[in-house]
Amino acid sequence: MQKEELLHLHMLMIHIKKYYEGVTNDEIQTDRYNSLEISPVHIHKDKKAHKDALLTLGDEIVSHIHHRPLPVVNYSHETASQTVAAEH
C-alpha cells in the first residue's frame, strides 16, 4: 500500500469516528491513538507511523463499539416498503 493510500484511509477512519460520535452522541476514547501524536495531515511522518495510527484508531473504535449494548431496532410491517430495488 502506498503512503498516499494510508493517508487517505487514516482520514476516512477519523471521519468514521466523528460520524459515529455524531450519530450516537457517544464519545470514543482514543487515548492510545492520541498518544501517537499523528494525524492524517502530518504528511511528513513516515508510512509506518500512519499505518500504526490507522490500526490503533481502528482498534479503539471497534473496541468501543464492541463494548456497547446493541441498539434496539423496532421494525413494523406497516413502515416497510413493499418494493425492493436492485442495482445491476
Helices and strands as residue ranges (DSSP letters): H 3-24, H 31-35, H 47-66
